[in-house]
Amino acid sequence: METTERIVEAYVRYVKGWATIPNIRCDGQLEIDLLAIDPITLNRYHIESGVSVSVAYSKLTSKPYSESARKQRGKAAGQRRTIGHFVKRKFGDRNVVKKLKEYGFKRGKYTKVIVSWGWTDDAAKEARKRRIILWDFRDLMMEIAETFRTKRSYFTDDTLRTLHLFSRAGALPLKQDE
């Protein structure tokens, strides 16, 4: 599991309070990043992460998606940053849909979420049109920091422990040089 995916799972579990299942393997060498269920409402979520801090590829776009371009070395990264990539490969591939059904996720009865490092206005419009919610990774990090800042829990998971220590350090006043 990528670090960004672990951070998204931490957000969903410890900030939202939802139950999660990460990294579900599907046929066709595909994977569902995260499934989540809100135990109070029983709402279901299929969450995919596509976080890049590269200046050229940080924002999610509505540029056309091409399966053949996805397989070309110089174009693959740009293709992974399109709404079309998520619609076709991450949410809509028949192997993914089949696996979702095995977990009780029925078409139209769950929410699709993409986590990204920002997006273009056109991408936001396209996501709304396709009933996909966009979460900005930076906002998730801030909410995690705010939530963990006041918690006294001890986490043995390396990622959670790092996030917790980082957020607690931000809550402490800075020491003045003597």
N, C-alpha and C positions, 0 to 999 in steps of 0.2 A: 504494500500500500504506500502510495506517495505521501510525503509529509503534508502537502496541502489537503489531501483527502482525509488524513488523520485529524487535521485541524477542523475541517468541515464536520467530521463526525463528532469531535469534541464539542463544537458549537451546538449541534443538534441534540446531543445527549445532555450536556451540562447547562446550557443556556435555555434551550427549548424544553428540555425534559422529555424528549421522545425516545422510544426504543429504536435501536438500529441494528441493521445487518449490513456489514461492509463487504465489498469485493466479491460479488457473486459471479462465478464463472458461468459463461454461456457457451453454447456451441459456436463454431465459427471464429474462435479465438477472440471473443468479445467478453466484456465484463460490465456488470452494473456496479457503479461506484458505491452507491449507498441506497438502501431502502430504509424508510423510517415510518413509524406509526406513532401518532399522538395517543397516549393511553387514555386520555380524558375524552376526546372527541372521536377517536378511532379513525381519524383522517389518515390517509396513506400518502406517502411522498416517495417519488423516484428522483434522487438527487445525483446530478453529474457535475463533476468539477473539471474546469478547463482554465486553470490559472497559469498565466505567464506574465513575467515582469519585463520581458523583452519589449523595447520601445516599439518595434515593428509589429509585434503580435500580442500586445497586452490586452487590447480591447476586442471584445466579441463584435463581429460584423454581420451584416446581411448580404455580403458579397455572395455571388453564385457559388454553390457547392458542386464539385465535379469529382465523381468517383475515380476517374482516370488521373486527375491532377493530384488526388490524395495519395496516389501510389508513386508520384514523381518526387524524387528526393528534394529538389529545390522548392516545390510547391506544397508539400505535405503539411508543414507547420501552419501556413496560412489557411489551408482548408480546415484544419482542426479548430480554427478560431471563428468559424461561421455558424450561424444558426442552422443552416442546412445540414452541417455535419452532425449536430446534435439530433436534429429531427430524423435524419435518415439512419445514422449509425448507432447513436447512443439510446434513443427512445424508440425508433421505429423499425429497427431490424427485426426480422421474423424470429430470430433466435432469442433476442432480448424479450420480445413480446411473449414468446412461449415460456421463458423462464419466469417472467412477471406473473403469468397465469398460475404457475406452480406455487407461487407465494400468495395467491389470492388477490392479486392486483388485476382488476377487471377494467377493460377499456372505458375511459370516461369517468372512472370512479376513484381516481387518484390524481395528485398534483405533480406536475413535472417541474423540476427546478434545475437551473443551470447556475453554478457558482463561477464567477469570472472576475478578472481584475478590470472592471469597467466594461463599457460597451458603447457603441455608436447609437445615436438617436434612431436610425433606421433599424438597427438590430432590436432595440427595445420595442419598436412598433411591430416588427415581425414576430417577436416572442409573444407579445400580447395577442396578436392575431391567431397564433397557434396555441394559445392558452398555456404558455410556459412562463413561469415566474423567474425573474433574474435576481440573484443575490450578489452583492459586491463583496468580494473576499475581504477587502479592507474594513468594511463595516462589521463583518463577522469577527475579525480580529479585535476591533475596538469593543464590541459587546462581550467577547470572551474576557478581555482584560478587565473590563468593568465588573463582570460577574466574579471572576477569580480574585480580584483585588481584595474582597472582603471575606472570602472563604478561608477557613482554617484547615481544610481537608489536606490529606497527604496522598499524592498520586505516585504510584510506582511506575506507571507507563512513562517512558522517556519524553514523549511529545507533550503529554499533559503536564508532567512535572516542569518542563521547560517553560511552557505557557504560564503556568501558575507562578513560578519564580519570577518570570519577566513581568507579569502584571503586578505582583506584590512589590517588586523593586520600584515600579512606577508610582506606587502609593506612598513610598517612603520619602521624606524630605531629603534633598541632596545635602551631603556634608560639605561644609565650607572648608577651603584649604586653610591650613593653620599657619 
